[in-house]
């Protein structure tokens, strides 16, 4: 949805958002989802739900039901998916992500750790979001060193919720945090500052 709004704002061309599920932005609260839908409607973004892509060609997309959508630019954006090889010898959840305990260790494999989108925290299930992967990194690094030195590992305690800010195009944004939903230009400035700061740290 965010990319669709950005494309619509930038290119001023028709944009179609194809979603395989029954609704867009399922992780948002109903109010946040309503505001996002209104922004998409204002931008003229066509939304197709319960629609699966069958084939992508150079100038069009064919859906599973036979519908054809002309497309000068097609972007495929998908969520996290577990690689099949994880399930061969490792404990995995129902979606195929490798299970880890509080110290990010794989059960039955004390020298094996997993973090980020490939991991499922059995002690504290959370959605696949970058905020958790980023905050797991220092714990993972410390535990790798601790395991090598024969010292106790430390537990990763993820936050219960996290701030979600969605750019709506035109330097406006929508935010959701602990059930509170806000919208405005000032939120876009907050998001821009957070994102630029994060990228600057990676460059350093």
TANOR-V886487 format. One line per field, one symbol per residue. phi: phi as a letter, one per 20 degrees, with the letter a starting at -180 (. if undefined). psi: psi as a letter, one per 20 degrees, with the letter a starting at -180 (. if undefined). burial: + if it has 9 or more other ideal C-beta (glycine too) atoms within 8 Angstrom, else -. A space follows every 50 residues. Layout:
phi->???
psi->???
burial->???
This chain:
phi->.fffffffffelcfcdddcfefbelffefgfffffffffffffmffdddl cdeebddfcacdefenfddfbebdddccefcfffffefcdfcefeneffc egemefgncfedcbbmffddefebgcffbgffffffgffgffffffffem dfedeedfffbbfdcdfdnmlcbcccblneccbrffffffffffffffff ffff
psi->gghghggghgilqpppopphriqqlhiqrgghhghghgggghikpppork pppgqprhjrpprhjiqpopohpppporaqppqhihigjqprahijqpqq ahjjqppimhjpqqrbhiqoohimpqroqhhgggihghggghhggghhik rqqqqpnqqhrqpppppjqklqrpqpolippqqrhhhhhgggggghgghh hhh.
burial->+--++++++-----+++++----++--+---++-+++-++--+-+-+++- +-+------++++-----+-+----------+---+---+-+---+++++ +++++++-----+++--+++++---------++-+++-++-+++-++--- --++-+-+-----++++++--++++++---+-+---+++++--+------ ----
